Amino acid sequence: MLTTMTYRMPNFTLEQKLFLLRRIHAVVDTVQDFRKDTNTTVHRNAVWAELAQAFNAAFPSRPPSSIGSLKTLWKRLKVECRVALQKRQEQQADEILPLFPAVSSVIIRGRRLIESFSLL
């Protein structure tokens, strides 16, 4: 029995991620438009096709990336940014809270309550 191994794409480099972010920045309203009408879907798919074509042209030594892999990268980058922003906001709050002891005790209790619910 002969089995074929699937080829694993290499990880995206920082340069490739930044390239995609710069290109998406110009069309973010279209990429993030999740309406389900036909015109929007056709336009959004055309934009993703252009992004994939530009990405593959910019990095010819890399195996061609599909639209799906670029969409997945975009989703992962958004999640990573949200997590980083949340951590930053929590750090800033932790720096300010000692200045207001009454408020900080309420917020800390609230955080513990939220964490206990998320563990369920």
Secondary structure as GFF3:
##gff-version 3
##sequence-region A 1 120
A	DSSP	alpha_helix	14	31	.	.	.	ID=ss1
A	DSSP	alpha_helix	38	58	.	.	.	ID=ss2
A	DSSP	alpha_helix	67	96	.	.	.	ID=ss3
A	DSSP	three_ten_helix	97	99	.	.	.	ID=ss4
A	DSSP	alpha_helix	101	119	.	.	.	ID=ss5
###
